[in-house]
Every structure is written in structure tokens, then in C-alpha cells.
Amino acid sequence: MLTLPAATATGQAAPLKRFDGYSTNWGGYTIVVGGEIATTASGNKYWSSTSADPIISYTVSYVYGEWIVPDVKAGKTGMMADTSVWVGIDGYASNTVEQLGTSSEYDPNTGQMAHYAWWEMYPKFSHQVRAITVNQGDHVSAYVKFTPDGQSQDRGSFVLSLTDTTNGNSFTITQGPREPSFYVRSSAEWVVERGAFYDTSTKQAYFAELAEFDASITFTNCQATVTTYGGPVHYDRIWMTAPYPTGYGYGDAYYQWPSPTPPGTRWIIAWTSMKTGNLIDGGSFNVTWNPYLTVPAGKWRCQTPEGSTSCPKTP
């Protein structure tokens, strides 16, 4: 695992802003910097800058996490059932995702379970990693890292790497160089997702059923490097709802971060700790599967920052 630069400041940290939200296809956690959640008339949510809470200039250069490949059950809808676990850069408020992880699937056409590793530079299609094998119960680690090419801090290549520490197999691929106007590196993400599949007969993509897994999927040793020029960090919990096909999943965690430098000073955020309600420490959090609608989907709502008596402004 790479050694991350530590935060260099001793100044007082701005209050951490944490939000709950919901998604139809993924659950997990994301870091973004500055701005606030705004809602359009149609209900879509996005990051909006205000004079009181501007979107701060920043980039994500590294994200890392570990997990156990989950065991999944057969689906109940007659469609592909999938539980994908991944780490990545971008995707939350951008049109690209640089990601890799593992998928655990049930194919109703064959009645077979499959586990495999994959990588993707969305919006391009994903690629299955056939050079290594992963199995249910294997421990894997993965990271995505951006490396400048020497000409510009915003132009460079992405390294995507996954290691199955149970069997010792590993995979690494470099994509780039990439122009800064396309890959904005605007978020760090740790996600459990029901993947999308392409139907060759209809020539349309559809989301799989969220494959049920018996135990919580636990991300451990989660780390990220974010370079910024000061400003508040927003840390989001996203609940996953899957009204069709049936399935429901959600995660629960809390993020603690080191104090930044005073505004205007360049500094590094290094992931230090996350914990769930049962106080799992060391950069860890759980994502849990629940039967559809047994837990109500949460609306976007404010969470009072640790040590604060007031909630940050949200829509």
C-alpha cells in the first residue's frame, strides 16, 4: 500500500459537513470539497456554489480500499443478479469514473455463480480481468492513482491496481496520458453497486438485481489523497434503493479528518478514520443488504457535524 502524505497544517478544522442521500443503484461513501447540495425542480441533486460556501478548487489523486469478495445468493427476478464492490475517482459529480473492483453475479440463464475482477474508465465499457482469479471469501485490495506526466499537474496517467492477497495474484494497468479537461478528478469513492448489463437483443443497458449477500461487506483501510486550497469537506453517505429489480442495500459510516491549513494554503487531506455505529475503526465501514423496503430510503438530510450544535444549510 502506498504511503500517503500527511496533512501539514495545525489550524482549526472547519466543521465537517455530512449528508445522507439515496441512489437507485449504488451505496457507499464519497468525498467532495466545498459547495452545497442543490435540488432542481425535477428532484435531481447537484453540487452548487454559493458566496458563503463556494466550491473549492481541488483534485483527487489517490483512493485505496480493501474488502472480502462476498458470497451472493440466486436472484429472485429472473434477471442478472450482481453485487459489485469497487474504489474509484470521479463519478459523483462528473461524467467519468476511473474505477476497479470485483463482481459477484448470479446468471439465471445458467444457474451459475461467478466472481471476477474488472476495471473501467467510464464512459467506456468495463473490462473483465482474466489474468487473475478471485473467489468468494478472498481478501482483495485495490487502488486508483493519478500520476502527472511532468508537463502539468493536471495532465497524466491513471494507474489501476487490484491484488488478491488470498492467492497472491495481482493486476495493474495504466491508462493515459489523459487531458485534464476530460477527467476532472472531483471525488473519491468507495462503493457497493448493482451493475448494469447490456442486452444485445434490445440494444439497451439495464441495472441488474442487487444480489443478496448474507453478511455486511466491510471496506477496510480506506484512504484517499485530495489536494485543495482550503474550504469545507463534504462527506456523503448514499443509501442504495433498488425498486426494480427487487433489492435494497445501504451503508453506514462516519468520517474523521485531520485539521486543514488556513484558507488559501495548499494542503493534503489524507484519509485517517471511518467508523460505523458499532465503532469499527481504522478506515473501515459496512455496507449491508436488506430486503426491499424493510428499511425506508432516506431523503437528503443534514447530519450535525461532530462537536457542532447546528446543522449546515442544506436544501
PLY file of the C-alpha trace (Angstrom):
ply
format ascii 1.0
element vertex 315
property float x
property float y
property float z
element edge 314
property int vertex1
property int vertex2
end_header
0.00 0.00 0.00
1.28 3.45 -0.85
2.26 5.84 1.92
0.08 8.92 1.77
1.29 12.44 2.55
0.03 13.67 5.87
-1.92 16.88 6.39
0.67 19.57 7.06
-1.44 22.10 8.95
-2.10 22.80 12.57
-5.04 25.17 12.07
-8.55 24.56 13.36
-10.59 22.27 11.10
-13.74 23.65 9.55
-16.89 21.75 10.62
-17.29 18.54 8.67
-20.44 18.51 6.57
-22.02 15.10 6.25
-25.15 14.29 4.28
-27.34 11.27 3.81
-28.74 10.54 0.37
-30.18 7.78 -1.70
-29.43 6.17 -5.03
-31.18 3.55 -7.12
-28.06 1.61 -7.99
-25.22 2.18 -5.54
-24.45 2.63 -1.87
-21.28 3.84 -0.18
-19.29 6.97 0.58
-17.80 9.85 -1.32
-15.60 12.86 -0.56
-16.18 16.18 -2.31
-14.88 19.61 -1.36
-16.86 22.82 -0.91
-20.26 23.83 -2.24
-23.62 22.54 -1.04
-26.33 20.21 -2.28
-28.89 21.88 -4.51
-32.06 20.37 -5.95
-33.61 21.00 -9.35
-37.35 21.18 -9.99
-37.25 17.55 -11.16
-35.62 16.44 -7.92
-32.11 15.93 -9.27
-29.37 16.92 -6.87
-26.04 18.51 -7.65
-23.22 20.46 -6.00
-23.88 24.20 -6.13
-21.53 27.03 -5.25
-22.65 29.98 -3.15
-20.77 33.05 -1.99
-20.96 31.75 1.58
-19.99 28.20 0.64
-18.01 28.19 -2.62
-16.87 25.09 -4.44
-13.16 24.94 -3.72
-10.53 24.18 -6.33
-9.20 20.68 -5.65
-8.31 17.36 -7.23
-8.30 13.72 -6.08
-5.11 11.82 -6.88
-5.44 8.56 -4.95
-8.08 6.24 -3.49
-7.48 2.89 -1.76
-9.60 0.23 -0.06
-9.76 -3.44 0.93
-12.68 -5.89 1.19
-13.68 -9.56 1.19
-15.32 -10.87 -2.01
-18.91 -11.53 -0.90
-20.93 -14.69 -1.29
-24.21 -13.95 -3.05
-27.50 -15.77 -3.44
-29.51 -16.50 -6.55
-31.70 -13.66 -7.72
-35.48 -13.65 -7.50
-36.50 -11.61 -10.55
-35.25 -13.78 -13.41
-32.71 -11.09 -14.31
-28.97 -10.99 -13.76
-28.17 -10.52 -10.07
-25.00 -8.63 -9.27
-23.12 -7.16 -6.32
-20.07 -5.16 -7.39
-17.56 -3.71 -4.93
-15.12 -1.05 -6.08
-13.00 2.01 -5.39
-12.54 4.87 -7.79
-12.02 8.51 -8.62
-14.78 10.70 -10.10
-18.38 9.74 -10.77
-20.24 11.61 -8.05
-20.40 14.97 -9.78
-18.69 14.25 -13.09
-19.26 12.34 -16.31
-16.37 9.90 -15.88
-15.31 7.23 -13.37
-11.85 5.70 -13.10
-12.55 2.53 -11.12
-11.81 -1.13 -10.46
-13.14 -3.83 -8.20
-14.83 -7.23 -8.02
-18.23 -8.51 -9.09
-20.25 -11.40 -7.66
-23.02 -12.48 -10.03
-25.80 -14.99 -10.46
-26.79 -15.74 -14.06
-30.40 -17.03 -14.26
-29.76 -18.43 -17.73
-27.12 -20.85 -16.48
-27.88 -21.01 -12.76
-24.19 -20.32 -12.09
-22.43 -18.01 -9.65
-19.36 -16.13 -10.84
-16.77 -13.94 -9.12
-14.27 -11.87 -11.08
-12.18 -8.70 -11.06
-12.73 -5.82 -13.50
-11.61 -2.30 -14.34
-13.31 0.55 -16.15
-12.63 4.05 -17.47
-16.27 5.10 -17.74
-17.96 6.13 -20.07
-16.02 3.40 -21.88
-17.14 -0.19 -21.22
-15.69 -2.19 -18.34
-13.08 -4.93 -18.86
-13.03 -8.24 -17.00
-9.57 -9.08 -15.64
-8.93 -12.56 -16.98
-5.28 -12.63 -15.89
-6.23 -13.29 -12.26
-8.95 -15.21 -10.46
-10.92 -14.17 -7.40
-13.23 -16.34 -5.34
-15.84 -15.85 -2.67
-14.11 -15.18 0.63
-10.89 -13.85 -0.90
-9.37 -10.70 0.57
-8.60 -8.07 -2.06
-7.02 -4.63 -2.05
-7.35 -2.05 -4.80
-6.29 1.46 -5.63
-6.60 4.08 -8.36
-3.79 6.62 -8.59
-3.29 9.63 -10.83
0.31 10.49 -11.75
1.15 13.80 -13.51
3.24 13.44 -16.66
5.71 16.17 -15.71
4.30 18.72 -18.14
1.33 19.66 -15.97
-0.12 18.69 -12.59
-3.47 18.18 -14.35
-2.25 16.04 -17.24
-1.11 12.50 -16.62
-1.98 8.82 -16.35
-4.18 6.68 -14.13
-2.80 3.51 -12.56
-5.48 0.97 -11.59
-4.31 -1.95 -9.46
-6.01 -4.86 -7.67
-4.40 -7.63 -5.61
-6.00 -10.82 -4.35
-3.98 -11.19 -1.15
-5.50 -14.62 -0.52
-4.00 -16.27 -3.60
-1.23 -13.74 -4.29
-2.47 -12.74 -7.75
-2.34 -9.11 -8.81
-3.26 -6.93 -11.77
-2.14 -3.43 -12.72
-2.93 -1.36 -15.78
-2.02 2.21 -16.76
-4.40 4.38 -18.73
-3.21 7.65 -20.19
-1.92 10.20 -20.55
-5.26 11.93 -20.20
-6.11 15.55 -20.80
-7.32 17.49 -17.73
-10.48 18.74 -19.43
-11.93 15.22 -19.55
-11.04 13.58 -16.21
-11.71 16.21 -13.57
-10.84 14.04 -10.51
-13.61 15.60 -8.43
-14.41 12.86 -5.90
-13.03 9.82 -4.07
-15.43 6.88 -3.76
-15.92 3.52 -2.02
-18.99 1.82 -3.47
-21.15 -1.31 -3.47
-23.28 -1.34 -6.61
-25.72 -3.39 -8.63
-24.04 -3.32 -12.01
-25.51 -2.55 -15.41
-25.65 -5.06 -18.26
-26.12 -4.62 -21.98
-28.98 -6.53 -23.60
-27.86 -7.40 -27.12
-31.42 -8.20 -28.24
-32.87 -4.83 -27.22
-29.55 -2.95 -27.50
-30.24 -1.32 -24.16
-28.47 -1.32 -20.83
-30.31 -2.25 -17.63
-29.43 -2.46 -13.96
-29.09 -5.93 -12.50
-30.95 -7.12 -9.46
-28.96 -6.37 -6.33
-27.69 -9.84 -5.41
-28.32 -10.64 -1.78
-25.25 -11.18 0.39
-25.50 -12.76 3.84
-23.08 -10.61 5.79
-22.13 -6.95 5.58
-19.49 -6.01 3.05
-16.80 -4.19 5.00
-14.38 -1.76 3.41
-11.15 -1.54 5.44
-8.04 0.68 5.39
-9.87 3.25 3.26
-7.57 6.08 2.22
-7.64 8.97 -0.21
-5.44 11.90 -1.15
-7.12 15.19 -2.04
-5.17 18.34 -2.90
-7.06 21.55 -2.24
-6.70 25.21 -1.34
-8.85 25.11 1.76
-12.57 25.01 2.38
-15.05 22.56 3.88
-15.09 18.88 3.04
-18.47 17.30 2.34
-18.71 13.64 3.19
-21.74 11.80 1.88
-23.46 8.59 2.86
-25.52 7.22 -0.01
-28.27 4.69 0.61
-28.97 2.30 -2.23
-32.57 1.59 -3.22
-33.47 -0.82 -5.96
-37.21 -0.60 -6.62
-36.81 -2.68 -9.77
-35.44 -5.29 -9.74
-36.07 -6.07 -6.07
-33.25 -5.37 -3.68
-32.10 -2.88 -1.09
-28.71 -2.09 0.31
-27.23 0.62 2.42
-24.08 1.65 4.19
-23.43 3.46 7.45
-20.23 5.20 8.40
-18.67 8.33 9.80
-15.57 10.14 8.64
-12.93 11.89 10.73
-10.28 14.04 9.10
-7.18 16.00 10.13
-7.24 19.74 10.56
-6.54 21.72 7.37
-4.28 24.72 6.95
-5.80 28.20 6.95
-7.75 29.06 3.76
-5.54 29.86 0.80
-2.77 27.47 1.79
-2.21 24.34 -0.25
-2.69 21.21 1.81
-3.35 17.49 1.56
-6.26 15.55 3.05
-5.21 12.03 3.98
-7.88 9.53 4.94
-7.49 8.82 8.63
-10.52 7.06 10.06
-14.06 5.97 9.39
-16.36 4.13 11.73
-19.83 2.69 11.74
-22.36 2.84 14.53
-20.58 -0.07 16.19
-17.35 1.90 16.12
-15.26 -0.02 13.62
-12.06 1.99 13.40
-9.04 2.10 11.13
-10.66 3.42 7.97
-13.49 0.87 7.82
-17.24 0.86 7.20
-20.01 -1.60 6.40
-22.50 -1.91 3.58
-25.46 -4.14 4.42
-28.13 -5.83 2.30
-31.74 -5.70 3.44
-34.95 -6.98 1.86
-36.60 -4.35 -0.30
-38.41 -1.63 1.67
-37.73 -3.17 5.07
-35.73 -0.04 5.80
-37.13 3.24 4.46
-34.95 5.05 1.98
-33.58 8.24 3.47
-34.04 11.63 1.89
-31.13 14.01 1.57
-30.84 15.43 5.05
-28.32 17.17 7.19
-26.17 15.46 9.79
-24.89 17.62 12.61
-21.08 17.82 12.43
-19.17 16.34 15.31
-18.78 18.96 18.05
-21.36 21.27 16.48
-24.77 22.23 17.77
-26.18 23.40 14.44
-26.74 21.71 11.10
-25.13 23.10 7.93
-27.52 24.58 5.42
-28.98 22.00 3.03
-31.96 22.08 0.66
0 1
1 2
2 3
3 4
4 5
5 6
6 7
7 8
8 9
9 10
10 11
11 12
12 13
13 14
14 15
15 16
16 17
17 18
18 19
19 20
20 21
21 22
22 23
23 24
24 25
25 26
26 27
27 28
28 29
29 30
30 31
31 32
32 33
33 34
34 35
35 36
36 37
37 38
38 39
39 40
40 41
41 42
42 43
43 44
44 45
45 46
46 47
47 48
48 49
49 50
50 51
51 52
52 53
53 54
54 55
55 56
56 57
57 58
58 59
59 60
60 61
61 62
62 63
63 64
64 65
65 66
66 67
67 68
68 69
69 70
70 71
71 72
72 73
73 74
74 75
75 76
76 77
77 78
78 79
79 80
80 81
81 82
82 83
83 84
84 85
85 86
86 87
87 88
88 89
89 90
90 91
91 92
92 93
93 94
94 95
95 96
96 97
97 98
98 99
99 100
100 101
101 102
102 103
103 104
104 105
105 106
106 107
107 108
108 109
109 110
110 111
111 112
112 113
113 114
114 115
115 116
116 117
117 118
118 119
119 120
120 121
121 122
122 123
123 124
124 125
125 126
126 127
127 128
128 129
129 130
130 131
131 132
132 133
133 134
134 135
135 136
136 137
137 138
138 139
139 140
140 141
141 142
142 143
143 144
144 145
145 146
146 147
147 148
148 149
149 150
150 151
151 152
152 153
153 154
154 155
155 156
156 157
157 158
158 159
159 160
160 161
161 162
162 163
163 164
164 165
165 166
166 167
167 168
168 169
169 170
170 171
171 172
172 173
173 174
174 175
175 176
176 177
177 178
178 179
179 180
180 181
181 182
182 183
183 184
184 185
185 186
186 187
187 188
188 189
189 190
190 191
191 192
192 193
193 194
194 195
195 196
196 197
197 198
198 199
199 200
200 201
201 202
202 203
203 204
204 205
205 206
206 207
207 208
208 209
209 210
210 211
211 212
212 213
213 214
214 215
215 216
216 217
217 218
218 219
219 220
220 221
221 222
222 223
223 224
224 225
225 226
226 227
227 228
228 229
229 230
230 231
231 232
232 233
233 234
234 235
235 236
236 237
237 238
238 239
239 240
240 241
241 242
242 243
243 244
244 245
245 246
246 247
247 248
248 249
249 250
250 251
251 252
252 253
253 254
254 255
255 256
256 257
257 258
258 259
259 260
260 261
261 262
262 263
263 264
264 265
265 266
266 267
267 268
268 269
269 270
270 271
271 272
272 273
273 274
274 275
275 276
276 277
277 278
278 279
279 280
280 281
281 282
282 283
283 284
284 285
285 286
286 287
287 288
288 289
289 290
290 291
291 292
292 293
293 294
294 295
295 296
296 297
297 298
298 299
299 300
300 301
301 302
302 303
303 304
304 305
305 306
306 307
307 308
308 309
309 310
310 311
311 312
312 313
313 314
